[in-house]
């Protein structure tokens, strides 16, 4: 099942269950996807749908961080944002965390350490991980590469 179909299915479940908060969030996501498709005139590729979801997670996380930084951790929005982030993450495909990435990069650790720059090392890491068909996020790979390179 595609990511878009998964979001649509969760929307229908939330609608039937009368879960207004979840239904509203999923409706916004479906609207963003529909808008992007209308702009291009064709169906959004899976990677672009994933970007829409990750962007929303990032936005909600940033808002949550700002609320907490301004001593508003008890604001009602905090709980809503946390629930929205959890829902979005439940829909997104699972990716490897830094520790798992470091483990997957074991065969090319020496190449990463000996690379001229962090950028070149990250490129080597991404090439290796893509060759293994692993689902990773660029920021996590960069963090893992920095960890490996600081161990020199």
C-alpha positions as CSV (number, residue, x, y, z in Angstrom):
1,X,0.0,0.0,0.0
2,X,1.3,3.4,-0.9
3,X,1.9,6.1,1.7
4,X,-0.9,8.2,0.2
5,X,-3.3,5.3,0.4
6,X,-2.2,4.7,4.0
7,X,-3.0,8.3,4.9
8,X,-6.3,8.1,3.2
9,X,-7.1,4.8,5.0
10,X,-6.2,6.3,8.4
11,X,-8.4,9.4,7.5
12,X,-11.4,7.1,6.8
13,X,-10.8,5.2,10.1
14,X,-10.6,8.5,12.0
15,X,-13.8,9.8,10.3
16,X,-15.7,6.6,11.1
17,X,-14.5,6.6,14.7
18,X,-15.4,10.2,15.1
19,X,-11.8,11.2,16.0
20,X,-12.0,14.8,14.9
21,X,-8.4,15.8,15.8
22,X,-6.9,12.9,13.8
23,X,-9.3,13.4,10.9
24,X,-8.5,17.1,10.7
25,X,-4.7,16.5,10.6
26,X,-5.0,13.8,8.0
27,X,-7.4,16.0,6.0
28,X,-4.7,18.7,6.0
29,X,-2.1,16.2,4.7
30,X,-4.4,14.9,2.0
31,X,-5.1,18.6,1.0
32,X,-1.3,19.3,0.8
33,X,-0.8,16.2,-1.4
34,X,-3.8,17.2,-3.6
35,X,-2.4,20.7,-4.0
36,X,1.0,19.5,-5.0
37,X,-0.6,17.1,-7.5
38,X,-2.7,19.9,-9.0
39,X,0.5,22.0,-9.5
40,X,2.3,19.2,-11.4
41,X,-0.7,17.7,-13.1
42,X,0.3,14.2,-12.1
43,X,0.3,11.9,-9.1
44,X,2.9,12.7,-6.4
45,X,5.7,10.2,-6.2
46,X,6.0,8.3,-3.0
47,X,9.2,10.2,-2.0
48,X,7.3,13.5,-2.3
49,X,4.4,12.3,-0.2
50,X,7.0,11.3,2.4
51,X,8.5,14.8,2.2
52,X,5.1,16.3,2.9
53,X,4.7,14.2,6.0
54,X,8.3,14.8,7.2
55,X,7.9,18.5,6.7
56,X,4.9,18.5,8.9
57,X,6.7,16.5,11.6
58,X,9.6,19.0,11.5
59,X,7.2,21.9,11.7
60,X,5.3,20.5,14.6
61,X,8.5,19.6,16.4
62,X,9.9,23.1,15.9
63,X,6.7,24.6,17.3
64,X,6.8,22.2,20.3
65,X,10.4,23.2,21.0
66,X,9.5,26.9,20.9
67,X,6.6,26.4,23.2
68,X,8.8,24.5,25.7
69,X,11.6,27.1,25.4
70,X,9.2,29.8,26.3
71,X,8.0,28.0,29.4
72,X,4.7,27.0,27.8
73,X,5.1,23.3,28.2
74,X,1.7,23.2,30.0
75,X,-0.1,24.9,27.1
76,X,-2.9,22.8,25.6
77,X,-1.2,22.9,22.2
78,X,1.7,20.9,23.5
79,X,-0.4,17.8,24.0
80,X,-2.0,18.2,20.6
81,X,1.4,18.7,18.8
82,X,2.8,15.6,20.6
83,X,-0.2,13.5,19.4
84,X,0.1,14.8,15.9
85,X,3.8,14.0,15.7
86,X,3.1,10.5,17.0
87,X,0.4,10.0,14.4
88,X,2.6,11.3,11.6
89,X,5.5,9.1,12.6
90,X,3.2,6.1,12.7
91,X,2.3,6.7,9.0
92,X,5.9,7.3,7.9
93,X,8.1,4.5,6.8
94,X,10.6,3.5,9.4
95,X,14.2,4.7,9.0
96,X,17.4,3.7,10.7
97,X,18.6,5.7,13.6
98,X,22.3,6.9,14.0
99,X,23.4,3.7,15.9
100,X,21.9,1.4,13.2
101,X,23.5,3.6,10.5
102,X,26.9,3.4,12.1
103,X,26.5,-0.4,12.3
104,X,25.6,-0.6,8.6
105,X,28.6,1.6,7.7
106,X,31.1,-0.8,9.4
107,X,32.5,-2.1,6.1
108,X,33.3,1.4,4.9
109,X,34.4,3.0,8.2
110,X,38.0,3.4,7.1
111,X,37.0,5.2,3.9
112,X,34.7,7.5,5.9
113,X,37.5,8.3,8.4
114,X,40.0,8.9,5.6
115,X,37.7,11.1,3.5
116,X,38.9,14.7,2.9
117,X,35.8,16.3,4.4
118,X,32.6,15.5,6.2
119,X,30.7,16.2,2.9
120,X,32.8,13.6,1.0
121,X,32.4,11.1,3.9
122,X,28.7,11.6,4.0
123,X,28.6,11.0,0.2
124,X,30.5,7.7,0.6
125,X,28.1,6.7,3.4
126,X,25.0,7.5,1.4
127,X,26.3,5.6,-1.6
128,X,27.0,2.6,0.6
129,X,23.6,2.7,2.4
130,X,21.7,3.2,-0.9
131,X,23.5,0.2,-2.3
132,X,22.1,-1.8,0.7
133,X,18.6,-0.4,-0.1
134,X,18.3,1.0,3.5
135,X,15.8,3.7,4.3
136,X,17.7,6.5,6.0
137,X,17.4,10.3,6.5
138,X,20.2,12.6,5.4
139,X,20.5,14.3,8.8
140,X,20.9,10.9,10.6
141,X,23.6,9.8,8.1
142,X,25.4,13.1,8.6
143,X,25.2,12.7,12.4
144,X,26.5,9.1,12.1
145,X,29.4,10.2,9.9
146,X,30.4,12.9,12.3
147,X,30.4,10.3,15.1
148,X,32.5,8.0,13.1
149,X,35.0,10.7,12.1
150,X,35.4,12.0,15.7
151,X,36.5,8.5,16.8
152,X,39.7,8.7,14.7
